[in-house]
């Protein structure tokens, strides 16, 4: 679990917390859209070659693809991008918000 602690001596603590939550929710939605786009591209490769991306990474080389190096770099790049995006999304979705009103 990841805790995001917001402390303030301002009476606007709830407003600040809502702004932070909204910004993080916006980033979550952006990551979800990016993952969907990446998934679409991965499915196109997987459909074209009738193999999973995992199998591709562990068993295939650029010589196995019609598009050679360029297609290999594109496919493997999309796999790496998806992993990075998914990791970031999981971290943001795990955030627990903790607020503390400091004495004035």
C-alpha positions in Angstrom: 0.0 0.0 0.0 1.2 3.5 -0.8 0.0 6.3 1.4 -0.1 9.9 0.2 -0.2 12.1 3.2 -1.4 15.7 2.8 -0.8 18.0 5.8 -2.0 21.6 6.0 -2.7 24.3 8.4 -5.1 25.8 5.9 -8.8 25.3 6.3 -8.8 24.5 2.5 -7.4 21.0 3.2 -10.3 19.2 1.6 -10.0 21.4 -1.5 -6.3 20.6 -1.8 -7.0 16.9 -1.3 -9.7 16.9 -4.0 -7.3 18.7 -6.4 -4.6 16.1 -5.8 -7.1 13.2 -6.2 -8.4 14.8 -9.4 -4.9 15.1 -10.9 -4.1 11.5 -10.0 -7.4 10.3 -11.4 -6.7 12.2 -14.6 -3.3 10.5 -14.9 -4.9 7.1 -14.2 -7.4 7.7 -17.1 -4.5 8.7 -19.4 -2.6 5.6 -18.5 -5.6 3.4 -19.1 -6.1 5.0 -22.6 -2.4 4.5 -23.4 -2.6 0.8 -22.3 -5.7 0.3 -24.4 -3.9 1.8 -27.4 -0.8 -0.4 -26.8 -3.0 -3.5 -26.3 -4.6 -2.8 -29.7 -1.2 -2.7 -31.4 -0.1 -5.9 -29.6 -3.2 -7.7 -30.7 -2.5 -6.6 -34.3 1.0 -8.2 -34.1 -0.3 -11.3 -32.3 -3.1 -11.8 -34.9 -0.7 -11.3 -37.8 1.8 -13.9 -36.6 -0.6 -16.1 -34.6 1.6 -16.0 -31.5 1.5 -14.3 -28.1 3.7 -11.4 -27.3 5.4 -13.4 -24.6 6.3 -16.2 -27.1 7.5 -13.6 -29.5 9.9 -12.1 -27.0 11.4 -15.3 -25.9 11.5 -17.2 -29.2 11.6 -14.9 -32.2 14.1 -12.7 -33.8 13.9 -9.9 -36.4 14.5 -12.4 -39.1 11.3 -14.2 -38.3 9.2 -11.1 -39.1 8.1 -9.8 -42.5 9.1 -6.3 -41.5 12.5 -7.4 -40.1 14.2 -5.1 -37.6 11.7 -2.3 -37.8 8.8 -4.6 -36.9 10.8 -6.4 -34.2 11.7 -3.1 -32.6 8.0 -1.9 -32.8 6.6 -5.0 -31.3 9.1 -5.4 -28.5 8.9 -1.7 -27.8 5.1 -1.9 -27.4 5.6 -4.8 -24.9 8.0 -2.7 -22.9 5.8 0.3 -23.0 2.8 -1.7 -21.8 4.8 -3.0 -18.8 5.9 0.5 -17.8 2.4 1.9 -18.2 0.9 -1.0 -16.2 3.4 -0.6 -13.5 2.7 3.1 -13.2 -1.1 2.5 -13.2 -0.9 -0.1 -10.5 1.1 2.3 -8.3 -1.3 5.1 -8.7 -4.4 2.9 -8.2 -2.9 1.7 -4.9 -2.6 5.1 -3.4 -4.4 5.7 -0.1 -5.1 9.3 0.8 -4.4 10.4 4.3 -5.1 13.9 5.4 -4.1 15.7 8.6 -5.2 19.1 9.7 -2.3 20.8 11.5 -3.0 23.0 14.4 -3.3 26.7 13.5 
